[in-house]
Structures are given as C-alpha cells and as structure tokens.
Amino acid sequence: MPNPLRILLCEDDTDIAFLIKINILKTYSDAEVYITRTKDETLQQLLDLQYDIDVILLDYLLVNSTGLEILEEIRQITEIPVIIITGQGSEEIAVNSMKMGASDYIVKRGRFFNQIPGVIDKVTKVESKYDLDKIFVSFYRFGESGTDPIYINRVPQEYESIKETVILSLGVLLFTLFGMGESTMIETGSTITGPVKIPKMKHYNATSFLYVVSDKSQKDPRLSGKDFCIVAIGYPAEYSDLIYGIDKVRNILNNFFEDVADISEVEEKAAIVEEQIYNVIRRF
C-alpha cells in the first residue's frame, strides 16, 4: 500500500485551517496534516520534517508575510508541489503564483474546501519521467591519497562499477584544476559544475560540484589545512533536462556546506541533503 500523504498547511485563521483539514481527511483518512500559521513556522516545519512532504498549501494573506513570499523561499530549496489559496478577487495573484512555481491555486469562493482534495490529487499524481533507481548522489574526499568515496547511495546494480569510474573522471578533472594553480578557487571555496562524461559509459553522465571544507590531516601547504569535497550526481545521459535543475541543486549544496566545518561531518549529514536533491529531481 502507498504511504499516507504528508500535507503541510499554512493558514493563520484557526477555523479555516480546521475546515480545510477536515475536508482533506474526508478523502485521505490516513493523511498526516501539519498546520502552521507563519512563514517562519512553515520553513522550520519543512526543515524539521526533512522536506518529506507530498504537498504544501499556502494561504496568500498571512500575518507579516504572504504565501508568495513563502513560495519563493521554498522554491530555492525544493520542488514539492505547492497550492496557493487566495481570497476572492485575487485571481491575478493566483496567476502570478503559478509563474513563480506554484503547482495550482484555489480561490476562496463558496465551499472552496470541497475543491482541495481534488487539487491535491491532481498535483501529487504528476509522474516524474526520471527513473530514480538510475540516479545517485555521492560525496567524495579529494586529498593526498587521491579521491575516496565518503558517502555513496542508491547506485543502481547495473552501474555498480560506476563508482570507480566517476572517481577517476572527477579526480582527473580536479587534478587538472589544482595543477593549474587555481588558488583563488581553493581559498574562496567556489564550486565548479557541469556534466562530466564518464569513460566507457556512453549513456551515463555525472554533474560535479567542488567544495572546500576543513580537513585537519591535510598537509599540503597550498591547501592551508583545507581539503576538496566533491559531490557527484550521476544520471543517464538521456535525462538531459536534469541540467535545468542544477541551480536549485547548487543552492541546496551551498546551504549544506555552509554548515559543514569539517569533512568528517559530511557523511553524517549527507542523507538529509540527498533527500532535498531528490525532491528537485523527482519534480521535473
């Protein structure tokens, strides 16, 4: 049986929030409905739930913020479907919300509560064209001994040997950059991105991100006690549309590495950032 829906509702009117929840439970009796009242509560709830939410409903007019402001921040992190609920006469706002990345909208007109289950059903049934079993996210350490995997997950069985091949490709790429004396990049912790063709695997690509995080064992004076950390997203080459989501993936990784002070922390926290990346991939 499929897992019960997990729904996040941001509505600062307690009575309306109750009516919306009741109507959702009439159709999805086992759904988990989380209710927030403000922008900060909503973003914190998403973080607490590790973005494991199927759909988000945002009322447009809230205390000290709007649903569109929340939508804008959500879209910097995840592609979870978002439904905007607007007041009557706010159809223009609803249209603007769609341009900003909302999946659908509902106007508070009449018994609008009855429409909500149907709209939830529509936006959560959008099937991804990506086969998630053939996409993997991995983290690598690049130090004196070369490139070592520190976290690899979801590698499809038929591509089991891909791990060493990705390491080889990225290792050569980084060695070239390092050999060219890209000291500015090393000092600032800039990232490099772009599809890397994997040798001997004509139908598989990797998009790589290079970060610099602390590694106390690093003795190379040019790195000043820092070390490379590489993130690779491997995917079948025919999924070329994935490249259009790279900016969102980069933003997730930037936020992730801002909180990572030492490379030893990467594996501990990697599963969280991987799930955020998957939320982007699965919503294409």
C-alpha positions as CSV (number, residue, x, y, z in Angstrom):
1,M,0.0,0.0,0.0
2,P,1.2,3.5,-0.7
3,N,2.4,5.6,2.2
4,P,-0.2,8.1,3.6
5,L,0.0,11.6,2.3
6,R,2.0,14.1,4.3
7,I,0.5,17.6,3.9
8,L,1.7,20.9,5.2
9,L,-0.9,23.7,5.5
10,C,0.0,27.3,6.3
11,E,-3.2,29.1,7.4
12,D,-3.3,31.7,10.2
13,D,-7.1,31.5,10.6
14,T,-7.7,28.6,13.0
15,D,-11.3,28.0,11.9
16,I,-10.4,27.9,8.2
17,A,-7.4,25.6,8.9
18,F,-9.7,23.2,10.8
19,L,-12.2,23.1,7.9
20,I,-9.5,22.5,5.4
21,K,-8.1,19.7,7.4
22,I,-11.5,18.1,7.9
23,N,-12.2,18.1,4.2
24,I,-8.7,16.6,3.4
25,L,-9.3,13.8,5.9
26,K,-12.7,13.0,4.3
27,T,-10.8,11.9,1.2
28,Y,-7.4,11.0,2.7
29,S,-8.4,9.5,6.0
30,D,-4.9,8.4,6.9
31,A,-3.2,11.7,5.8
32,E,-0.8,13.5,8.1
33,V,-1.7,17.2,8.1
34,Y,0.7,19.6,9.7
35,I,-0.6,23.1,10.3
36,T,1.5,26.3,10.6
37,R,0.5,30.0,10.9
38,T,3.5,32.0,9.8
39,K,6.3,32.0,7.3
40,D,9.0,31.1,9.9
41,E,6.9,28.3,11.3
42,T,6.4,26.9,7.8
43,L,10.0,26.9,6.8
44,Q,11.0,25.5,10.2
45,Q,8.5,22.7,9.9
46,L,9.8,21.8,6.5
47,L,13.3,21.6,7.9
48,D,12.1,19.5,10.9
49,L,10.4,17.1,8.6
50,Q,13.5,16.9,6.3
51,Y,11.3,18.1,3.4
52,D,9.5,14.7,3.5
53,I,6.2,16.4,2.5
54,D,4.0,15.4,-0.5
55,V,2.2,18.8,-0.9
56,I,2.1,22.2,0.7
57,L,-0.9,24.5,0.9
58,L,-0.2,28.2,1.5
59,D,-2.8,30.8,2.2
60,Y,-1.9,34.0,0.4
61,L,-2.6,36.6,3.1
62,L,-0.8,35.9,6.4
63,V,0.4,37.9,9.4
64,N,3.6,39.8,8.4
65,S,4.0,37.9,5.1
66,T,2.3,36.3,2.1
67,G,2.1,32.9,0.7
68,L,4.1,34.1,-2.3
69,E,7.0,35.1,-0.1
70,I,7.0,31.6,1.4
71,L,6.7,30.0,-2.1
72,E,9.7,32.0,-3.2
73,E,11.8,30.6,-0.4
74,I,10.5,27.1,-0.8
75,R,11.4,27.1,-4.5
76,Q,15.0,27.9,-3.7
77,I,15.2,24.6,-1.8
78,T,12.7,22.1,-3.1
79,E,10.2,21.3,-5.9
80,I,7.5,19.9,-3.6
81,P,4.1,20.7,-5.1
82,V,2.6,24.0,-3.7
83,I,-1.0,25.0,-3.8
84,I,-1.8,28.7,-3.2
85,I,-5.1,29.6,-1.6
86,T,-6.2,33.2,-2.4
87,G,-9.1,35.3,-1.5
88,Q,-12.0,36.1,-3.9
89,G,-11.0,38.7,-6.4
90,S,-7.3,37.7,-6.2
91,E,-7.2,35.7,-9.4
92,E,-4.3,37.9,-10.6
93,I,-2.3,36.9,-7.6
94,A,-3.1,33.2,-8.3
95,V,-1.8,33.5,-11.8
96,N,1.4,35.2,-10.5
97,S,1.8,32.3,-8.1
98,M,1.8,29.9,-11.0
99,K,4.5,31.9,-12.7
100,M,6.6,31.6,-9.5
101,G,6.4,27.9,-9.4
102,A,3.1,27.0,-7.7
103,S,1.6,23.8,-8.9
104,D,-2.0,25.0,-8.7
105,Y,-4.3,27.5,-6.8
106,I,-7.7,27.7,-5.2
107,V,-9.8,30.8,-4.8
108,K,-11.7,31.2,-1.5
109,R,-15.1,31.2,-3.1
110,G,-18.2,29.4,-1.8
111,R,-17.4,26.0,-0.4
112,F,-13.9,26.0,-1.7
113,F,-12.9,23.5,1.0
114,N,-14.5,20.8,-1.2
115,Q,-12.1,21.5,-4.0
116,I,-9.0,20.9,-2.0
117,P,-8.8,17.1,-2.1
118,G,-9.2,17.1,-5.9
119,V,-6.5,19.6,-6.4
120,I,-4.2,17.7,-4.0
121,D,-4.9,14.5,-6.0
122,K,-4.0,16.3,-9.3
123,V,-0.7,17.8,-8.2
124,T,0.5,14.7,-6.4
125,K,-0.1,12.4,-9.3
126,V,2.4,14.1,-11.6
127,E,4.8,11.3,-12.5
128,S,8.4,12.0,-12.8
129,K,10.0,10.9,-16.1
130,Y,13.2,10.1,-14.2
131,D,13.9,6.6,-13.0
132,L,15.2,7.4,-9.6
133,D,16.9,4.0,-9.3
134,K,19.3,5.2,-12.0
135,I,20.2,8.4,-10.4
136,F,22.6,8.5,-7.5
137,V,24.1,11.2,-5.3
138,S,27.6,10.7,-3.9
139,F,30.2,12.6,-1.9
140,Y,34.0,12.2,-2.4
141,R,37.1,13.3,-0.5
142,F,39.9,14.6,-2.6
143,G,43.2,14.7,-0.6
144,E,46.8,13.5,-0.7
145,S,45.8,9.9,-1.4
146,G,43.5,10.7,-4.3
147,T,39.7,10.5,-4.4
148,D,38.0,8.4,-1.8
149,P,34.2,7.9,-1.5
150,I,32.8,9.1,1.8
151,Y,29.2,8.7,1.0
152,I,27.5,6.9,-1.9
153,N,23.9,5.8,-2.0
154,R,21.3,4.5,-4.5
155,V,23.8,3.3,-7.1
156,P,21.8,1.0,-9.5
157,Q,23.2,-2.5,-9.5
158,E,23.9,-2.5,-13.3
159,Y,26.2,0.5,-12.7
160,E,28.0,-0.8,-9.6
161,S,31.3,-0.3,-11.3
162,I,30.4,3.3,-12.0
163,K,31.7,4.4,-8.6
164,E,35.4,3.9,-9.5
165,T,34.7,5.4,-13.0
166,V,33.2,8.6,-11.5
167,I,36.1,8.9,-9.1
168,L,38.5,8.6,-12.0
169,S,36.7,11.3,-14.1
170,L,36.4,13.7,-11.2
171,G,39.9,13.0,-9.9
172,V,41.4,13.9,-13.3
173,L,39.2,17.0,-13.6
174,L,40.2,18.3,-10.2
175,F,43.9,17.3,-10.6
176,T,43.9,19.4,-13.8
177,L,42.3,22.4,-12.0
178,F,44.6,22.0,-9.0
179,G,47.7,21.7,-11.2
180,M,46.7,24.9,-13.0
181,G,47.2,26.7,-9.7
182,E,43.6,27.7,-9.1
183,S,44.5,29.0,-5.7
184,T,41.7,31.7,-5.7
185,M,39.1,29.0,-6.2
186,I,40.6,27.0,-3.3
187,E,40.7,29.9,-1.0
188,T,37.2,31.1,-1.7
189,G,35.6,27.7,-1.8
190,S,34.0,28.3,-5.2
191,T,32.2,25.5,-7.0
192,I,32.6,24.0,-10.4
193,T,29.7,22.4,-12.1
194,G,28.9,20.8,-15.4
195,P,28.2,17.4,-16.9
196,V,31.2,15.0,-16.8
197,K,31.2,12.3,-19.5
198,I,32.0,9.1,-17.7
199,P,34.6,7.0,-19.6
200,K,33.4,3.7,-21.1
201,M,29.8,4.6,-20.0
202,K,28.4,6.3,-23.1
203,H,24.9,6.6,-21.6
204,Y,25.8,7.9,-18.2
205,N,26.8,11.4,-17.1
206,A,27.8,13.0,-13.8
207,T,27.4,16.6,-12.8
208,S,30.0,17.6,-10.3
209,F,30.3,20.2,-7.6
210,L,33.6,21.0,-5.9
211,Y,33.7,22.4,-2.4
212,V,36.5,23.1,0.0
213,V,36.0,22.1,3.6
214,S,38.3,21.7,6.6
215,D,40.5,18.6,6.9
216,K,43.0,18.7,9.7
217,S,45.0,15.9,8.3
218,Q,45.7,17.8,5.1
219,K,49.4,18.6,5.0
220,D,49.7,20.3,1.6
221,P,50.6,24.0,2.4
222,R,48.8,25.2,-0.7
223,L,45.5,24.0,0.8
224,S,46.2,25.7,4.2
225,G,44.5,22.9,6.2
226,K,41.6,22.6,3.8
227,D,40.5,19.7,1.5
228,F,38.4,19.2,-1.5
229,C,35.0,17.6,-1.2
230,I,33.2,16.6,-4.4
231,V,29.5,16.0,-4.9
232,A,28.5,14.0,-7.9
233,I,25.0,13.4,-9.3
234,G,25.1,10.5,-11.7
235,Y,22.3,10.1,-14.2
236,P,21.6,8.5,-17.6
237,A,22.6,10.9,-20.4
238,E,19.1,10.9,-21.9
239,Y,17.9,12.8,-18.8
240,S,19.4,16.0,-20.1
241,D,16.7,18.1,-18.6
242,L,18.3,17.5,-15.2
243,I,20.7,20.2,-16.1
244,Y,17.9,22.8,-15.8
245,G,17.6,21.9,-12.1
246,I,21.3,22.3,-11.4
247,D,20.9,25.9,-10.0
248,K,18.4,24.6,-7.4
249,V,20.7,21.7,-6.6
250,R,23.7,24.1,-6.2
251,N,21.7,26.2,-3.8
252,I,20.9,23.2,-1.6
253,L,24.6,22.2,-1.6
254,N,25.7,25.7,-0.8
255,N,23.5,25.8,2.2
256,F,24.6,22.4,3.2
257,F,28.3,23.2,3.1
258,E,27.9,26.4,4.9
259,D,27.1,24.3,8.0
260,V,29.9,21.7,7.4
261,A,33.1,22.8,9.2
262,D,35.0,19.5,8.8
263,I,34.9,16.9,6.2
264,S,34.2,14.3,8.8
265,E,30.7,15.8,9.2
266,V,29.7,15.2,5.5
267,E,28.8,11.5,5.8
268,E,26.7,12.1,9.0
269,K,24.6,14.8,7.3
270,A,24.6,13.6,3.7
271,A,21.3,11.7,3.8
272,I,19.5,14.9,4.5
273,V,20.9,16.9,1.6
274,E,20.5,13.9,-0.7
275,E,16.7,13.9,0.1
276,Q,16.5,17.6,-0.7
277,I,18.2,17.0,-4.0
278,Y,15.8,14.1,-4.8
279,N,12.9,16.5,-4.2
280,V,14.2,18.6,-7.0
281,I,14.9,15.7,-9.4
282,R,11.5,14.0,-8.9
283,R,9.5,17.1,-9.6
284,F,10.7,17.7,-13.2
